[in-house]
């Protein structure tokens, strides 16, 4: 089996996210083209490949293109069921509703972590002092145990699987600045 995780996520977002952020989020769920700017920061950790000898100071590097995070649709390969992602505007312009069920490889944890941190800050429940909200889970494809994703004080607390697989991520509070 591959190192695949099942991600289930449901988050309600505030209505004041910017048009640029909304365009990027729509791209991630397959509802629009890739915007020129990715203000959420999901392109911060793209892999780069040398086009020649990496020890040569004149070596040019090619950076991978950013990929959308939640565009898988149809029957899941390893976790069963159907893969989906939907972003819908709420009535009366009071925000956005996001639901995701995807298969995620650990190589995508940097991108996932960036998205989860932004979603936590932009969630409708971000400013609730001390309250906790279940927003989903992450589960290894061969496991029956889930790692809950819990929103508290504007942060989606990440499972150890993501924390330990993203070792180059800066310590909490010192990572890349992501507007929210």
C-alpha positions as CSV (number, residue, x, y, z in Angstrom):
1,X,0.0,0.0,0.0
2,X,1.1,3.6,-0.6
3,X,1.5,6.2,2.2
4,X,-2.0,7.6,1.5
5,X,-4.1,9.4,4.1
6,X,-7.8,10.1,4.0
7,X,-8.6,13.8,4.7
8,X,-12.1,14.9,5.6
9,X,-12.6,18.6,6.3
10,X,-15.6,20.9,6.8
11,X,-15.0,24.6,7.4
12,X,-17.2,27.6,7.3
13,X,-15.3,30.7,6.2
14,X,-15.9,34.4,7.0
15,X,-17.3,36.6,4.2
16,X,-14.4,39.0,4.3
17,X,-11.7,36.8,2.6
18,X,-10.2,38.7,-0.3
19,X,-11.0,38.1,-3.9
20,X,-7.4,36.8,-4.5
21,X,-7.7,34.4,-1.6
22,X,-11.1,33.2,-2.9
23,X,-9.7,32.7,-6.4
24,X,-6.9,30.5,-5.0
25,X,-9.3,28.5,-2.9
26,X,-11.6,28.0,-5.9
27,X,-8.5,26.7,-7.8
28,X,-7.7,24.3,-5.0
29,X,-11.2,22.8,-5.2
30,X,-11.3,22.7,-9.0
31,X,-13.8,25.5,-9.4
32,X,-11.5,27.9,-11.4
33,X,-8.2,28.4,-13.1
34,X,-5.0,28.9,-11.3
35,X,-4.7,32.6,-10.4
36,X,-1.6,34.5,-11.1
37,X,-1.0,35.1,-7.4
38,X,-1.3,32.5,-4.7
39,X,-1.8,34.7,-1.6
40,X,-2.6,31.8,0.8
41,X,1.0,30.7,0.4
42,X,0.5,27.2,-0.9
43,X,3.4,27.7,-3.3
44,X,5.9,28.4,-0.6
45,X,7.4,24.9,-0.4
46,X,7.7,23.9,-4.1
47,X,10.5,21.4,-4.9
48,X,13.3,22.7,-7.1
49,X,15.4,20.6,-9.4
50,X,19.0,21.3,-10.7
51,X,19.4,21.6,-14.5
52,X,23.0,20.5,-14.4
53,X,25.6,20.1,-11.6
54,X,24.1,21.5,-8.4
55,X,27.6,22.2,-7.1
56,X,28.2,24.6,-10.0
57,X,27.5,28.1,-8.8
58,X,26.1,28.9,-12.3
59,X,23.7,25.9,-12.1
60,X,20.1,26.9,-13.0
61,X,17.2,25.4,-11.0
62,X,13.8,24.6,-12.2
63,X,10.9,25.0,-9.6
64,X,7.9,22.7,-9.8
65,X,4.6,24.2,-10.7
66,X,2.1,24.5,-7.9
67,X,-0.7,22.0,-7.9
68,X,-4.2,22.4,-6.6
69,X,-4.8,20.5,-3.4
70,X,-8.4,19.2,-3.6
71,X,-9.2,18.4,-7.2
72,X,-9.6,14.6,-6.9
73,X,-13.1,13.4,-7.9
74,X,-14.7,10.1,-8.2
75,X,-14.0,6.7,-6.6
76,X,-11.2,6.7,-4.1
77,X,-8.3,4.4,-4.8
78,X,-7.4,3.4,-1.3
79,X,-9.8,4.8,1.3
80,X,-13.1,3.7,-0.2
81,X,-16.0,5.9,-1.1
82,X,-15.9,9.0,-3.2
83,X,-13.5,11.9,-3.3
84,X,-15.1,15.4,-3.4
85,X,-14.4,19.0,-2.8
86,X,-17.0,21.7,-2.8
87,X,-16.9,25.4,-2.0
88,X,-20.3,27.1,-1.8
89,X,-21.4,30.6,-0.9
90,X,-23.7,30.9,2.0
91,X,-27.1,32.7,1.7
92,X,-27.2,36.3,2.6
93,X,-23.5,36.8,1.8
94,X,-22.4,35.5,5.2
95,X,-19.4,33.6,4.1
96,X,-18.4,30.3,2.4
97,X,-18.9,26.6,3.2
98,X,-16.0,24.2,2.3
99,X,-16.3,20.4,2.4
100,X,-13.4,18.2,1.3
101,X,-12.8,14.4,1.2
102,X,-9.5,13.6,-0.5
103,X,-6.6,11.1,-0.6
104,X,-3.4,12.9,0.5
105,X,0.2,11.7,0.2
106,X,2.6,12.9,2.8
107,X,4.6,14.7,0.1
108,X,1.6,17.2,0.0
109,X,1.6,17.8,3.8
110,X,3.5,21.1,3.5
111,X,0.8,22.4,1.2
112,X,-2.0,20.9,3.3
113,X,-0.5,22.4,6.4
114,X,-0.4,25.9,4.8
115,X,-4.0,25.5,3.7
116,X,-5.2,24.3,7.1
117,X,-3.4,27.2,8.9
118,X,-5.0,29.7,6.5
119,X,-8.5,28.1,6.8
120,X,-8.2,28.2,10.6
121,X,-7.5,31.9,10.6
122,X,-10.3,32.6,8.1
123,X,-12.9,30.4,9.6
124,X,-16.2,31.8,10.9
125,X,-15.3,30.3,14.3
126,X,-11.7,31.7,14.4
127,X,-12.5,34.3,17.0
128,X,-14.2,32.1,19.6
129,X,-12.0,32.3,22.7
130,X,-11.2,28.9,24.0
131,X,-14.0,27.0,22.2
132,X,-13.1,23.9,20.2
133,X,-14.8,22.8,16.9
134,X,-14.3,19.5,15.2
135,X,-13.6,20.3,11.5
136,X,-12.5,16.9,10.2
137,X,-9.9,14.2,10.4
138,X,-6.9,12.7,8.9
139,X,-6.6,8.9,8.7
140,X,-3.9,6.6,7.4
141,X,-5.5,4.5,4.7
142,X,-4.8,1.2,6.5
143,X,-5.9,2.5,10.0
144,X,-9.2,2.5,11.7
145,X,-8.1,5.3,14.0
146,X,-8.6,8.9,13.0
147,X,-6.6,12.0,13.9
148,X,-9.2,14.7,14.6
149,X,-8.7,18.2,13.1
150,X,-9.8,20.6,15.8
151,X,-10.3,24.4,15.4
152,X,-9.5,26.5,18.4
153,X,-8.6,30.2,18.6
154,X,-8.2,30.5,14.9
155,X,-5.9,27.5,14.4
156,X,-6.7,24.1,13.1
157,X,-4.6,21.9,15.4
158,X,-2.7,19.5,13.1
159,X,-2.2,15.7,13.7
160,X,1.2,14.5,14.6
161,X,1.5,12.9,11.1
162,X,1.6,16.3,9.5
163,X,3.8,17.9,12.2
164,X,6.4,15.1,12.0
165,X,6.4,14.9,8.2
166,X,7.1,18.6,7.7
167,X,10.3,18.9,9.7
168,X,11.6,22.0,7.9
169,X,8.5,24.0,8.9
170,X,9.3,26.9,11.2
171,X,8.3,26.6,14.8
172,X,4.7,27.6,15.6
173,X,4.1,31.3,15.1
174,X,7.3,31.8,13.1
175,X,6.2,30.3,9.8
176,X,5.5,32.2,6.6
177,X,3.1,35.1,7.0
178,X,-0.2,34.1,5.5
179,X,-2.9,36.8,5.5
180,X,-6.1,35.9,7.2
